[in-house]
Amino acid sequence: MTICILGRQPAIGLAELEALYGADTVRPVEKNAALVDAEVDFVRLGGSQKSGEVLTTIAGSDPQKALLWLQKNISDIAGNVDGKLKLGVSIYGATMSVAKLNANVLSLKKVLRERGQSVRVVPNTELELSSAQTHHNNLTDERGCEIMIVRDGGSLIIARATDVQDIDAYRKRDQERPHRDTFVGMLPPKLAQTIVNLAAADKLEGVVLDPFCGTGVVLQEAALMRYEVYGTDLEEKMVRYSRDNLNWLQDLQRLHVAKYYETADATDHTWRKPIDIVACEGYLGHPFSSEPSKEALLETIQTSNVIMKKFLANIGDQLTPGTRLCIAAPAWFVRGHIHHLPVSLKLNELGYERISFRHAKNEQLIYRRADQVVGRELLVLKKK
Ligand SMILES: C[S@@+](CC[C@H](N)C(=O)[O-])C[C@H]1O[C@@H](n2cnc3c(N)ncnc32)[C@H](O)[C@@H]1O
């Protein structure tokens, strides 16, 4: 059994796991974790920070009980490591003082030292070690051991971390690629992974089309998952940016996937076939950095809506029934109200079913930092 520690917006991470592994296989754990009864392909996940193998579950919610269990079992769990073992413990959803946790981790170190294992502890400044701490201390490598204690209602899950988001690799793909463009927006690679996963569900190969490809972030992540990629955009410059960025990634990662590009208006273009999966960030309108006037807001909603509506009508006839799409559409947070793209209420009429998730509500699927005016609403659709 795998436990995933979810990202900043847990509902998005849950929907991603549900799309990939099925609702029956996933069980939410408190606010920010999920159990998955399947082998998880962690590197493709955008919405989970860490994952681990569940070792045991114990009754009670006091983490001290879990730490006592670890005193007895840490030698078996850590095994014999050549050289120094790095040891860390994270507690999710249960309370204890950080000082007490650090004292407990030192006791675990002592147990290991007594049987001859040299150990370095990663000290906690909070109950949870961050992804950066886990990653930079190599705690998921063979010479590392991070124990995760996760509260699950009236019991505690004890797991050993096996994977963590590679924040250096994300930063490199985001910031070192040849072309970036602040005007079309900076889609975070993690969110691009989630967009592809929500659209792909159990389809693990085929062609991923991004009809608004911009600088190619979605295409980059799809290519890393070994899909063929097909990017089109109204602007020739953007198509060139996508091509250059994908070529750069191909050299960096020795990737060999088929790639197609066209300069095309998504509202009237006829794409080549097959199109197996549609994953994109649509036109987001004006990138407001502060709350716009009523008129400016209405104008941008109108412009984005027309493009999205015409695009959905145009591509609908070109998709095989059952084809899934995930579109990051703009949603505006202005003066306490959320303004959705009007077409998001007309999807049925346009021939699409909006997918509902058992473990996440659709209104939770809006990716946004607290201070942002324009959020990205994840519309997960199926062609009827
Ligand atoms: C928010 S950006 C997408 C950015 C992209 N996710 C990336 O990785 O850079 C929207 C893109 O849609 C393109 N666009 C706007 N209207 C379009 C249309 N009618 N057809 C196709 N592309 C369009 C813009 O040129 C822009 O590159």
PDBQT file of the ligand as one rigid body, heavy atoms in Angstrom, charges set to zero:
ROOT
HETATM    1  C1  LIG A 401      -2.076  30.844 -21.439  1.00  0.00    +0.000 C 
HETATM    2  S1  LIG A 401      -1.218  30.663 -22.898  1.00  0.00    +0.000 S 
HETATM    3  C2  LIG A 401      -0.683  28.993 -22.821  1.00  0.00    +0.000 C 
HETATM    4  C3  LIG A 401       0.704  28.917 -22.281  1.00  0.00    +0.000 C 
HETATM    5  C4  LIG A 401       1.278  27.540 -22.324  1.00  0.00    +0.000 C 
HETATM    6  N1  LIG A 401       0.607  26.637 -21.422  1.00  0.00    +0.000 N 
HETATM    7  C5  LIG A 401       2.775  27.534 -22.097  1.00  0.00    +0.000 C 
HETATM    8  O1  LIG A 401       3.280  26.501 -21.701  1.00  0.00    +0.000 OA
HETATM    9  O2  LIG A 401       3.440  28.527 -22.330  1.00  0.00    +0.000 OA
HETATM   10  C6  LIG A 401      -2.441  30.659 -24.120  1.00  0.00    +0.000 C 
HETATM   11  C7  LIG A 401      -1.921  30.507 -25.535  1.00  0.00    +0.000 C 
HETATM   12  O3  LIG A 401      -3.044  30.479 -26.376  1.00  0.00    +0.000 OA
HETATM   13  C8  LIG A 401      -2.690  31.079 -27.602  1.00  0.00    +0.000 C 
HETATM   14  N2  LIG A 401      -3.942  31.445 -28.276  1.00  0.00    +0.000 N 
HETATM   15  C9  LIG A 401      -4.780  32.487 -28.048  1.00  0.00    +0.000 A 
HETATM   16  N3  LIG A 401      -5.821  32.432 -28.861  1.00  0.00    +0.000 NA
HETATM   17  C10 LIG A 401      -5.694  31.309 -29.619  1.00  0.00    +0.000 A 
HETATM   18  C11 LIG A 401      -6.461  30.693 -30.634  1.00  0.00    +0.000 A 
HETATM   19  N4  LIG A 401      -7.607  31.216 -31.061  1.00  0.00    +0.000 N 
HETATM   20  N5  LIG A 401      -5.991  29.553 -31.168  1.00  0.00    +0.000 NA
HETATM   21  C12 LIG A 401      -4.841  29.004 -30.757  1.00  0.00    +0.000 A 
HETATM   22  N6  LIG A 401      -4.056  29.555 -29.812  1.00  0.00    +0.000 NA
HETATM   23  C13 LIG A 401      -4.478  30.682 -29.246  1.00  0.00    +0.000 A 
HETATM   24  C14 LIG A 401      -1.786  32.207 -27.220  1.00  0.00    +0.000 C 
HETATM   25  O4  LIG A 401      -0.930  32.562 -28.300  1.00  0.00    +0.000 OA
HETATM   26  C15 LIG A 401      -1.019  31.615 -26.036  1.00  0.00    +0.000 C 
HETATM   27  O5  LIG A 401       0.209  31.058 -26.444  1.00  0.00    +0.000 OA
ENDROOT
TORSDOF 0
